[in-house]
Amino acid sequence: MATDAVDQLQKMLKIAQDNFSPERVDKVENLFACFADRMVAAPASGKVHYHNCYPGGYLDHVHNVIAGVLQVTKTMKAMNVEIDFTMEEAIFAAMFHDLGKLGSLTEPYYLPNKSQWHIDNRGELYSMNPDLPFMKVPDRALQLLNHFGIEVNPKEWKAILISDGLYSEGNKPYFMSYQYPPQTFHTNLHYIVHFADHISTIGERDQHRLGASG
């Protein structure tokens, strides 16, 4: 384990301990213990031109999204958007929105790419694990939380499920309604998690691009 990645994992656990209920913390600690090695090694994406394509990139991204959720919440509150969720709900949804990128209990999501051609010509440093049964990242995240007995309330569930926003076609009905009066979402949490995730991804991508050009 890289020292900085281990530090990031410990910081993540401290965030959980400081913000989640004691019952939830115990179960989150079990999840972290199960996935510790994979969490510190996992990238956030498999391609260098996406974002955080390096060992530990997953943890860096999740930290960025948690910080982003806090900042976006302040901004939206200042713009008179109703903050109809708790900070535990916001931090929980941010922390686990990409949990599915760790894979299953037995199979990792990403593997180091064995094709030098794809590495050199496409920047694909990682490939998808062919032995991992297909499941969308948010769906796998929710399945893993359920496996560890971590209760997810409806606001958190929805925020994790549709964190990819309109980049996932199945999320369209949640973000775009043609009914009048429109159906209410009963929470603005899913907007904030998606915005924080999207903005963090852009920032991580641009940081890599600017660093590479400099």
MODELLER restraints for C-alpha pairs under 7 A, 6 or more apart:
rsr = mdl.restraints
at = mdl.atoms
rsr.add(forms.Gaussian(group=physical.xy_distance, feature=features.Distance(at['CA:1:A'], at['CA:40:A']), mean=6.54, stdev=0.5))
rsr.add(forms.Gaussian(group=physical.xy_distance, feature=features.Distance(at['CA:5:A'], at['CA:40:A']), mean=5.15, stdev=0.5))
rsr.add(forms.Gaussian(group=physical.xy_distance, feature=features.Distance(at['CA:5:A'], at['CA:56:A']), mean=5.52, stdev=0.5))
rsr.add(forms.Gaussian(group=physical.xy_distance, feature=features.Distance(at['CA:6:A'], at['CA:40:A']), mean=6.30, stdev=0.5))
rsr.add(forms.Gaussian(group=physical.xy_distance, feature=features.Distance(at['CA:8:A'], at['CA:59:A']), mean=6.57, stdev=0.5))
rsr.add(forms.Gaussian(group=physical.xy_distance, feature=features.Distance(at['CA:9:A'], at['CA:40:A']), mean=6.88, stdev=0.5))
rsr.add(forms.Gaussian(group=physical.xy_distance, feature=features.Distance(at['CA:9:A'], at['CA:59:A']), mean=6.97, stdev=0.5))
rsr.add(forms.Gaussian(group=physical.xy_distance, feature=features.Distance(at['CA:16:A'], at['CA:25:A']), mean=6.38, stdev=0.5))
rsr.add(forms.Gaussian(group=physical.xy_distance, feature=features.Distance(at['CA:17:A'], at['CA:25:A']), mean=5.84, stdev=0.5))
rsr.add(forms.Gaussian(group=physical.xy_distance, feature=features.Distance(at['CA:19:A'], at['CA:88:A']), mean=5.64, stdev=0.5))
rsr.add(forms.Gaussian(group=physical.xy_distance, feature=features.Distance(at['CA:20:A'], at['CA:88:A']), mean=5.96, stdev=0.5))
rsr.add(forms.Gaussian(group=physical.xy_distance, feature=features.Distance(at['CA:24:A'], at['CA:150:A']), mean=6.24, stdev=0.5))
rsr.add(forms.Gaussian(group=physical.xy_distance, feature=features.Distance(at['CA:27:A'], at['CA:148:A']), mean=6.36, stdev=0.5))
rsr.add(forms.Gaussian(group=physical.xy_distance, feature=features.Distance(at['CA:27:A'], at['CA:149:A']), mean=6.84, stdev=0.5))
rsr.add(forms.Gaussian(group=physical.xy_distance, feature=features.Distance(at['CA:27:A'], at['CA:150:A']), mean=6.08, stdev=0.5))
rsr.add(forms.Gaussian(group=physical.xy_distance, feature=features.Distance(at['CA:31:A'], at['CA:148:A']), mean=6.49, stdev=0.5))
rsr.add(forms.Gaussian(group=physical.xy_distance, feature=features.Distance(at['CA:38:A'], at['CA:102:A']), mean=6.70, stdev=0.5))
rsr.add(forms.Gaussian(group=physical.xy_distance, feature=features.Distance(at['CA:39:A'], at['CA:58:A']), mean=6.98, stdev=0.5))
rsr.add(forms.Gaussian(group=physical.xy_distance, feature=features.Distance(at['CA:39:A'], at['CA:59:A']), mean=6.71, stdev=0.5))
rsr.add(forms.Gaussian(group=physical.xy_distance, feature=features.Distance(at['CA:39:A'], at['CA:102:A']), mean=6.83, stdev=0.5))
rsr.add(forms.Gaussian(group=physical.xy_distance, feature=features.Distance(at['CA:40:A'], at['CA:55:A']), mean=6.82, stdev=0.5))
rsr.add(forms.Gaussian(group=physical.xy_distance, feature=features.Distance(at['CA:40:A'], at['CA:56:A']), mean=4.85, stdev=0.5))
rsr.add(forms.Gaussian(group=physical.xy_distance, feature=features.Distance(at['CA:40:A'], at['CA:59:A']), mean=6.79, stdev=0.5))
rsr.add(forms.Gaussian(group=physical.xy_distance, feature=features.Distance(at['CA:41:A'], at['CA:55:A']), mean=4.47, stdev=0.5))
rsr.add(forms.Gaussian(group=physical.xy_distance, feature=features.Distance(at['CA:41:A'], at['CA:56:A']), mean=4.98, stdev=0.5))
rsr.add(forms.Gaussian(group=physical.xy_distance, feature=features.Distance(at['CA:42:A'], at['CA:55:A']), mean=5.21, stdev=0.5))
rsr.add(forms.Gaussian(group=physical.xy_distance, feature=features.Distance(at['CA:42:A'], at['CA:56:A']), mean=5.41, stdev=0.5))
rsr.add(forms.Gaussian(group=physical.xy_distance, feature=features.Distance(at['CA:42:A'], at['CA:57:A']), mean=6.37, stdev=0.5))
rsr.add(forms.Gaussian(group=physical.xy_distance, feature=features.Distance(at['CA:42:A'], at['CA:58:A']), mean=5.52, stdev=0.5))
rsr.add(forms.Gaussian(group=physical.xy_distance, feature=features.Distance(at['CA:42:A'], at['CA:102:A']), mean=6.90, stdev=0.5))
rsr.add(forms.Gaussian(group=physical.xy_distance, feature=features.Distance(at['CA:43:A'], at['CA:52:A']), mean=6.11, stdev=0.5))
rsr.add(forms.Gaussian(group=physical.xy_distance, feature=features.Distance(at['CA:43:A'], at['CA:53:A']), mean=5.06, stdev=0.5))
rsr.add(forms.Gaussian(group=physical.xy_distance, feature=features.Distance(at['CA:43:A'], at['CA:54:A']), mean=4.91, stdev=0.5))
rsr.add(forms.Gaussian(group=physical.xy_distance, feature=features.Distance(at['CA:43:A'], at['CA:55:A']), mean=5.03, stdev=0.5))
rsr.add(forms.Gaussian(group=physical.xy_distance, feature=features.Distance(at['CA:43:A'], at['CA:56:A']), mean=5.64, stdev=0.5))
rsr.add(forms.Gaussian(group=physical.xy_distance, feature=features.Distance(at['CA:43:A'], at['CA:57:A']), mean=4.25, stdev=0.5))
rsr.add(forms.Gaussian(group=physical.xy_distance, feature=features.Distance(at['CA:43:A'], at['CA:58:A']), mean=4.73, stdev=0.5))
rsr.add(forms.Gaussian(group=physical.xy_distance, feature=features.Distance(at['CA:44:A'], at['CA:51:A']), mean=6.51, stdev=0.5))
rsr.add(forms.Gaussian(group=physical.xy_distance, feature=features.Distance(at['CA:44:A'], at['CA:52:A']), mean=5.24, stdev=0.5))
rsr.add(forms.Gaussian(group=physical.xy_distance, feature=features.Distance(at['CA:44:A'], at['CA:53:A']), mean=5.85, stdev=0.5))
rsr.add(forms.Gaussian(group=physical.xy_distance, feature=features.Distance(at['CA:44:A'], at['CA:57:A']), mean=4.98, stdev=0.5))
rsr.add(forms.Gaussian(group=physical.xy_distance, feature=features.Distance(at['CA:44:A'], at['CA:58:A']), mean=4.09, stdev=0.5))
rsr.add(forms.Gaussian(group=physical.xy_distance, feature=features.Distance(at['CA:44:A'], at['CA:61:A']), mean=6.57, stdev=0.5))
rsr.add(forms.Gaussian(group=physical.xy_distance, feature=features.Distance(at['CA:45:A'], at['CA:51:A']), mean=5.95, stdev=0.5))
rsr.add(forms.Gaussian(group=physical.xy_distance, feature=features.Distance(at['CA:45:A'], at['CA:52:A']), mean=6.23, stdev=0.5))
rsr.add(forms.Gaussian(group=physical.xy_distance, feature=features.Distance(at['CA:45:A'], at['CA:53:A']), mean=5.08, stdev=0.5))
rsr.add(forms.Gaussian(group=physical.xy_distance, feature=features.Distance(at['CA:46:A'], at['CA:53:A']), mean=5.59, stdev=0.5))
rsr.add(forms.Gaussian(group=physical.xy_distance, feature=features.Distance(at['CA:46:A'], at['CA:124:A']), mean=5.77, stdev=0.5))
rsr.add(forms.Gaussian(group=physical.xy_distance, feature=features.Distance(at['CA:46:A'], at['CA:125:A']), mean=5.78, stdev=0.5))
rsr.add(forms.Gaussian(group=physical.xy_distance, feature=features.Distance(at['CA:46:A'], at['CA:126:A']), mean=4.51, stdev=0.5))
rsr.add(forms.Gaussian(group=physical.xy_distance, feature=features.Distance(at['CA:46:A'], at['CA:127:A']), mean=6.31, stdev=0.5))
rsr.add(forms.Gaussian(group=physical.xy_distance, feature=features.Distance(at['CA:47:A'], at['CA:53:A']), mean=5.84, stdev=0.5))
rsr.add(forms.Gaussian(group=physical.xy_distance, feature=features.Distance(at['CA:47:A'], at['CA:123:A']), mean=5.43, stdev=0.5))
rsr.add(forms.Gaussian(group=physical.xy_distance, feature=features.Distance(at['CA:47:A'], at['CA:124:A']), mean=4.43, stdev=0.5))
rsr.add(forms.Gaussian(group=physical.xy_distance, feature=features.Distance(at['CA:47:A'], at['CA:125:A']), mean=5.90, stdev=0.5))
rsr.add(forms.Gaussian(group=physical.xy_distance, feature=features.Distance(at['CA:47:A'], at['CA:126:A']), mean=6.84, stdev=0.5))
rsr.add(forms.Gaussian(group=physical.xy_distance, feature=features.Distance(at['CA:48:A'], at['CA:123:A']), mean=5.36, stdev=0.5))
rsr.add(forms.Gaussian(group=physical.xy_distance, feature=features.Distance(at['CA:48:A'], at['CA:124:A']), mean=6.61, stdev=0.5))
rsr.add(forms.Gaussian(group=physical.xy_distance, feature=features.Distance(at['CA:49:A'], at['CA:205:A']), mean=6.72, stdev=0.5))
rsr.add(forms.Gaussian(group=physical.xy_distance, feature=features.Distance(at['CA:50:A'], at['CA:205:A']), mean=5.82, stdev=0.5))
rsr.add(forms.Gaussian(group=physical.xy_distance, feature=features.Distance(at['CA:51:A'], at['CA:201:A']), mean=6.09, stdev=0.5))
rsr.add(forms.Gaussian(group=physical.xy_distance, feature=features.Distance(at['CA:51:A'], at['CA:204:A']), mean=5.44, stdev=0.5))
rsr.add(forms.Gaussian(group=physical.xy_distance, feature=features.Distance(at['CA:51:A'], at['CA:205:A']), mean=4.62, stdev=0.5))
rsr.add(forms.Gaussian(group=physical.xy_distance, feature=features.Distance(at['CA:52:A'], at['CA:204:A']), mean=6.36, stdev=0.5))
rsr.add(forms.Gaussian(group=physical.xy_distance, feature=features.Distance(at['CA:62:A'], at['CA:94:A']), mean=6.94, stdev=0.5))
rsr.add(forms.Gaussian(group=physical.xy_distance, feature=features.Distance(at['CA:62:A'], at['CA:95:A']), mean=5.86, stdev=0.5))
rsr.add(forms.Gaussian(group=physical.xy_distance, feature=features.Distance(at['CA:64:A'], at['CA:200:A']), mean=6.02, stdev=0.5))
rsr.add(forms.Gaussian(group=physical.xy_distance, feature=features.Distance(at['CA:65:A'], at['CA:94:A']), mean=5.96, stdev=0.5))
rsr.add(forms.Gaussian(group=physical.xy_distance, feature=features.Distance(at['CA:65:A'], at['CA:196:A']), mean=5.41, stdev=0.5))
rsr.add(forms.Gaussian(group=physical.xy_distance, feature=features.Distance(at['CA:65:A'], at['CA:197:A']), mean=5.30, stdev=0.5))
rsr.add(forms.Gaussian(group=physical.xy_distance, feature=features.Distance(at['CA:65:A'], at['CA:200:A']), mean=5.99, stdev=0.5))
rsr.add(forms.Gaussian(group=physical.xy_distance, feature=features.Distance(at['CA:66:A'], at['CA:91:A']), mean=5.88, stdev=0.5))
rsr.add(forms.Gaussian(group=physical.xy_distance, feature=features.Distance(at['CA:66:A'], at['CA:94:A']), mean=5.33, stdev=0.5))
rsr.add(forms.Gaussian(group=physical.xy_distance, feature=features.Distance(at['CA:66:A'], at['CA:95:A']), mean=6.37, stdev=0.5))
rsr.add(forms.Gaussian(group=physical.xy_distance, feature=features.Distance(at['CA:68:A'], at['CA:196:A']), mean=4.72, stdev=0.5))
rsr.add(forms.Gaussian(group=physical.xy_distance, feature=features.Distance(at['CA:68:A'], at['CA:200:A']), mean=6.88, stdev=0.5))
rsr.add(forms.Gaussian(group=physical.xy_distance, feature=features.Distance(at['CA:69:A'], at['CA:90:A']), mean=6.86, stdev=0.5))
rsr.add(forms.Gaussian(group=physical.xy_distance, feature=features.Distance(at['CA:69:A'], at['CA:192:A']), mean=6.18, stdev=0.5))
rsr.add(forms.Gaussian(group=physical.xy_distance, feature=features.Distance(at['CA:69:A'], at['CA:193:A']), mean=5.98, stdev=0.5))
rsr.add(forms.Gaussian(group=physical.xy_distance, feature=features.Distance(at['CA:69:A'], at['CA:196:A']), mean=5.24, stdev=0.5))
rsr.add(forms.Gaussian(group=physical.xy_distance, feature=features.Distance(at['CA:72:A'], at['CA:192:A']), mean=6.37, stdev=0.5))
rsr.add(forms.Gaussian(group=physical.xy_distance, feature=features.Distance(at['CA:72:A'], at['CA:196:A']), mean=6.60, stdev=0.5))
rsr.add(forms.Gaussian(group=physical.xy_distance, feature=features.Distance(at['CA:73:A'], at['CA:192:A']), mean=6.69, stdev=0.5))
rsr.add(forms.Gaussian(group=physical.xy_distance, feature=features.Distance(at['CA:77:A'], at['CA:83:A']), mean=6.48, stdev=0.5))
rsr.add(forms.Gaussian(group=physical.xy_distance, feature=features.Distance(at['CA:83:A'], at['CA:188:A']), mean=6.87, stdev=0.5))
rsr.add(forms.Gaussian(group=physical.xy_distance, feature=features.Distance(at['CA:84:A'], at['CA:187:A']), mean=5.75, stdev=0.5))
rsr.add(forms.Gaussian(group=physical.xy_distance, feature=features.Distance(at['CA:84:A'], at['CA:188:A']), mean=6.62, stdev=0.5))
rsr.add(forms.Gaussian(group=physical.xy_distance, feature=features.Distance(at['CA:85:A'], at['CA:187:A']), mean=6.97, stdev=0.5))
rsr.add(forms.Gaussian(group=physical.xy_distance, feature=features.Distance(at['CA:85:A'], at['CA:189:A']), mean=6.58, stdev=0.5))
rsr.add(forms.Gaussian(group=physical.xy_distance, feature=features.Distance(at['CA:89:A'], at['CA:156:A']), mean=5.95, stdev=0.5))
rsr.add(forms.Gaussian(group=physical.xy_distance, feature=features.Distance(at['CA:90:A'], at['CA:189:A']), mean=6.71, stdev=0.5))
rsr.add(forms.Gaussian(group=physical.xy_distance, feature=features.Distance(at['CA:93:A'], at['CA:156:A']), mean=5.35, stdev=0.5))
rsr.add(forms.Gaussian(group=physical.xy_distance, feature=features.Distance(at['CA:93:A'], at['CA:159:A']), mean=6.18, stdev=0.5))
rsr.add(forms.Gaussian(group=physical.xy_distance, feature=features.Distance(at['CA:93:A'], at['CA:160:A']), mean=5.66, stdev=0.5))
rsr.add(forms.Gaussian(group=physical.xy_distance, feature=features.Distance(at['CA:94:A'], at['CA:193:A']), mean=6.08, stdev=0.5))
rsr.add(forms.Gaussian(group=physical.xy_distance, feature=features.Distance(at['CA:96:A'], at['CA:141:A']), mean=6.72, stdev=0.5))
rsr.add(forms.Gaussian(group=physical.xy_distance, feature=features.Distance(at['CA:97:A'], at['CA:138:A']), mean=6.33, stdev=0.5))
rsr.add(forms.Gaussian(group=physical.xy_distance, feature=features.Distance(at['CA:97:A'], at['CA:141:A']), mean=6.77, stdev=0.5))
rsr.add(forms.Gaussian(group=physical.xy_distance, feature=features.Distance(at['CA:97:A'], at['CA:160:A']), mean=4.76, stdev=0.5))
rsr.add(forms.Gaussian(group=physical.xy_distance, feature=features.Distance(at['CA:97:A'], at['CA:163:A']), mean=6.54, stdev=0.5))
rsr.add(forms.Gaussian(group=physical.xy_distance, feature=features.Distance(at['CA:98:A'], at['CA:137:A']), mean=6.44, stdev=0.5))
rsr.add(forms.Gaussian(group=physical.xy_distance, feature=features.Distance(at['CA:98:A'], at['CA:138:A']), mean=6.52, stdev=0.5))
rsr.add(forms.Gaussian(group=physical.xy_distance, feature=features.Distance(at['CA:98:A'], at['CA:141:A']), mean=6.55, stdev=0.5))
rsr.add(forms.Gaussian(group=physical.xy_distance, feature=features.Distance(at['CA:99:A'], at['CA:141:A']), mean=4.70, stdev=0.5))
rsr.add(forms.Gaussian(group=physical.xy_distance, feature=features.Distance(at['CA:100:A'], at['CA:137:A']), mean=4.42, stdev=0.5))
rsr.add(forms.Gaussian(group=physical.xy_distance, feature=features.Distance(at['CA:100:A'], at['CA:138:A']), mean=6.05, stdev=0.5))
rsr.add(forms.Gaussian(group=physical.xy_distance, feature=features.Distance(at['CA:100:A'], at['CA:140:A']), mean=4.65, stdev=0.5))
rsr.add(forms.Gaussian(group=physical.xy_distance, feature=features.Distance(at['CA:100:A'], at['CA:141:A']), mean=4.20, stdev=0.5))
rsr.add(forms.Gaussian(group=physical.xy_distance, feature=features.Distance(at['CA:101:A'], at['CA:109:A']), mean=5.58, stdev=0.5))
rsr.add(forms.Gaussian(group=physical.xy_distance, feature=features.Distance(at['CA:101:A'], at['CA:137:A']), mean=6.01, stdev=0.5))
rsr.add(forms.Gaussian(group=physical.xy_distance, feature=features.Distance(at['CA:102:A'], at['CA:108:A']), mean=5.72, stdev=0.5))
rsr.add(forms.Gaussian(group=physical.xy_distance, feature=features.Distance(at['CA:102:A'], at['CA:109:A']), mean=5.35, stdev=0.5))
rsr.add(forms.Gaussian(group=physical.xy_distance, feature=features.Distance(at['CA:103:A'], at['CA:109:A']), mean=4.10, stdev=0.5))
rsr.add(forms.Gaussian(group=physical.xy_distance, feature=features.Distance(at['CA:107:A'], at['CA:132:A']), mean=5.94, stdev=0.5))
rsr.add(forms.Gaussian(group=physical.xy_distance, feature=features.Distance(at['CA:108:A'], at['CA:129:A']), mean=6.75, stdev=0.5))
rsr.add(forms.Gaussian(group=physical.xy_distance, feature=features.Distance(at['CA:109:A'], at['CA:128:A']), mean=6.13, stdev=0.5))
rsr.add(forms.Gaussian(group=physical.xy_distance, feature=features.Distance(at['CA:109:A'], at['CA:129:A']), mean=5.61, stdev=0.5))
rsr.add(forms.Gaussian(group=physical.xy_distance, feature=features.Distance(at['CA:109:A'], at['CA:132:A']), mean=6.86, stdev=0.5))
rsr.add(forms.Gaussian(group=physical.xy_distance, feature=features.Distance(at['CA:110:A'], at['CA:126:A']), mean=5.92, stdev=0.5))
rsr.add(forms.Gaussian(group=physical.xy_distance, feature=features.Distance(at['CA:110:A'], at['CA:127:A']), mean=5.68, stdev=0.5))
rsr.add(forms.Gaussian(group=physical.xy_distance, feature=features.Distance(at['CA:110:A'], at['CA:128:A']), mean=4.98, stdev=0.5))
rsr.add(forms.Gaussian(group=physical.xy_distance, feature=features.Distance(at['CA:110:A'], at['CA:129:A']), mean=5.58, stdev=0.5))
rsr.add(forms.Gaussian(group=physical.xy_distance, feature=features.Distance(at['CA:111:A'], at['CA:126:A']), mean=5.36, stdev=0.5))
rsr.add(forms.Gaussian(group=physical.xy_distance, feature=features.Distance(at['CA:111:A'], at['CA:127:A']), mean=5.35, stdev=0.5))
rsr.add(forms.Gaussian(group=physical.xy_distance, feature=features.Distance(at['CA:111:A'], at['CA:128:A']), mean=6.25, stdev=0.5))
rsr.add(forms.Gaussian(group=physical.xy_distance, feature=features.Distance(at['CA:111:A'], at['CA:129:A']), mean=5.88, stdev=0.5))
rsr.add(forms.Gaussian(group=physical.xy_distance, feature=features.Distance(at['CA:112:A'], at['CA:125:A']), mean=6.18, stdev=0.5))
rsr.add(forms.Gaussian(group=physical.xy_distance, feature=features.Distance(at['CA:112:A'], at['CA:126:A']), mean=4.47, stdev=0.5))
rsr.add(forms.Gaussian(group=physical.xy_distance, feature=features.Distance(at['CA:112:A'], at['CA:127:A']), mean=6.26, stdev=0.5))
rsr.add(forms.Gaussian(group=physical.xy_distance, feature=features.Distance(at['CA:113:A'], at['CA:124:A']), mean=6.97, stdev=0.5))
rsr.add(forms.Gaussian(group=physical.xy_distance, feature=features.Distance(at['CA:113:A'], at['CA:125:A']), mean=5.39, stdev=0.5))
rsr.add(forms.Gaussian(group=physical.xy_distance, feature=features.Distance(at['CA:113:A'], at['CA:126:A']), mean=4.50, stdev=0.5))
rsr.add(forms.Gaussian(group=physical.xy_distance, feature=features.Distance(at['CA:113:A'], at['CA:127:A']), mean=5.15, stdev=0.5))
rsr.add(forms.Gaussian(group=physical.xy_distance, feature=features.Distance(at['CA:118:A'], at['CA:124:A']), mean=5.61, stdev=0.5))
rsr.add(forms.Gaussian(group=physical.xy_distance, feature=features.Distance(at['CA:119:A'], at['CA:125:A']), mean=5.29, stdev=0.5))
rsr.add(forms.Gaussian(group=physical.xy_distance, feature=features.Distance(at['CA:138:A'], at['CA:160:A']), mean=5.98, stdev=0.5))
rsr.add(forms.Gaussian(group=physical.xy_distance, feature=features.Distance(at['CA:138:A'], at['CA:161:A']), mean=5.05, stdev=0.5))
rsr.add(forms.Gaussian(group=physical.xy_distance, feature=features.Distance(at['CA:139:A'], at['CA:161:A']), mean=6.52, stdev=0.5))
rsr.add(forms.Gaussian(group=physical.xy_distance, feature=features.Distance(at['CA:155:A'], at['CA:187:A']), mean=6.74, stdev=0.5))
rsr.add(forms.Gaussian(group=physical.xy_distance, feature=features.Distance(at['CA:155:A'], at['CA:189:A']), mean=6.84, stdev=0.5))
rsr.add(forms.Gaussian(group=physical.xy_distance, feature=features.Distance(at['CA:158:A'], at['CA:190:A']), mean=6.46, stdev=0.5))
rsr.add(forms.Gaussian(group=physical.xy_distance, feature=features.Distance(at['CA:159:A'], at['CA:189:A']), mean=6.16, stdev=0.5))
rsr.add(forms.Gaussian(group=physical.xy_distance, feature=features.Distance(at['CA:159:A'], at['CA:190:A']), mean=3.98, stdev=0.5))
rsr.add(forms.Gaussian(group=physical.xy_distance, feature=features.Distance(at['CA:159:A'], at['CA:193:A']), mean=6.35, stdev=0.5))
rsr.add(forms.Gaussian(group=physical.xy_distance, feature=features.Distance(at['CA:162:A'], at['CA:171:A']), mean=5.81, stdev=0.5))
rsr.add(forms.Gaussian(group=physical.xy_distance, feature=features.Distance(at['CA:162:A'], at['CA:190:A']), mean=7.00, stdev=0.5))
rsr.add(forms.Gaussian(group=physical.xy_distance, feature=features.Distance(at['CA:163:A'], at['CA:190:A']), mean=6.64, stdev=0.5))
rsr.add(forms.Gaussian(group=physical.xy_distance, feature=features.Distance(at['CA:163:A'], at['CA:193:A']), mean=6.19, stdev=0.5))
rsr.add(forms.Gaussian(group=physical.xy_distance, feature=features.Distance(at['CA:163:A'], at['CA:194:A']), mean=4.64, stdev=0.5))
rsr.add(forms.Gaussian(group=physical.xy_distance, feature=features.Distance(at['CA:164:A'], at['CA:194:A']), mean=6.17, stdev=0.5))
rsr.add(forms.Gaussian(group=physical.xy_distance, feature=features.Distance(at['CA:165:A'], at['CA:171:A']), mean=6.17, stdev=0.5))
rsr.add(forms.Gaussian(group=physical.xy_distance, feature=features.Distance(at['CA:165:A'], at['CA:194:A']), mean=6.01, stdev=0.5))
rsr.add(forms.Gaussian(group=physical.xy_distance, feature=features.Distance(at['CA:166:A'], at['CA:172:A']), mean=5.82, stdev=0.5))
